[in-house]
Amino acid sequence: MDPPQPGRPLWILARDLLAAVVLAGALFVLFTVFNQRLLSGFTAPEVLLLEAGAIVLVAFLVARAVANATGALLQRHGLTPRGHAVRLFLNLLIATGTVLALFKLAGVSLESIFIGAGFAGIVLGLASQTVLSNVFAGMLLVLADPFRPGDHVAFIASQYGVLAPSYPHEQALPAYTGTVDDVGLTYTAIALDSGGVAKVPNAIVIQAMVVLARGPVVHRVRMTFPYTTPVAAVEAAMADVAREFPPPYPGAPAPRLEATDLSATTWDAVIVLWSATQPAGVVRDRVIRCVLPHLGRQSPG
């Protein structure tokens, strides 16, 4: 049996918030219009406690509405494992508003609270600027959903340098490639094709260019040969390359050979092919293994 499909997040949010608004309106009328008639037997501190309980109850309903809508949104996008961190962050915001409302009810000046909180916020913000930027970036990644766990990505950021390609005439992305393992509140984990797991701060992920490899991609395998190697020797290997890399989709171009450069003693060629195999190192190894036997059959000329 298929799991139940989540409801529409906006509908869930509107439905649950409507219940909270109706309750808040009823409590407001109770404490402002009928307080003299219905609450005449309570002392002032007791009425204050009742009002504080009403605020907490309404805040609880609002938090539940936001949590239900957030859960439906994450479930719809297949991001349920991230729900705990997102709900915790949103509940902290609602709890902060509730505490401020309770202080206002108790007669505490909100101006003094904001001044003290502002000063403390400046100190804490400067001390934890990196952490907070990662948290907000993690929230944005969850809401924007640019990629999901299981996606194969190429991660390109100025903060992390990589080695330049061996052939300067060939364009290559200076990227770390791998599969997204998890998107947390502060770090994004990527299982690298080269091995290991890289945990990248979310603030850097937001600034980086992330290339999603979905479906077949084109590979350019460049090789250098001496003048003694005829072009025909490499072209003879193209049939083996085509068998090694069958068309990844109907109508895909067949592998082809391009002569790309000359020097005093060598010439360069590029084998261009489409393949569903993503790691470039794997493709290059298989192409070279197809070419090498044909080079050994040729006599110098």
Secondary structure, 3 states (H helix, E strand, C coil): CCCCCCCCHHHHHHHHHHHHHHHHHHHHHHHHCCHHHHCCCCCHHHHHHHHHHHHHHHHHHHHHHHHHHHHHHHHHCCCHHHHHHHHHHHHHHHHHHHHHHHHHHCCCCHHHHHHHHHHHHHHHHHHCHHHHHHHHHHHHHHHHCCCCCCCEEEEECCCCCCCCCCCCCCCCCCCEEEEEEEECCCEEEEEECCCCEEEEEHHHHHHCEEEECCCCEEEEEEEEEECCCCHHHHHCCHHHHHHHCCCCCCCCCCCEEEEEEECCCEEEEEEEEEECCCCHHHHHHHHHHHHHHHHHCCCCC
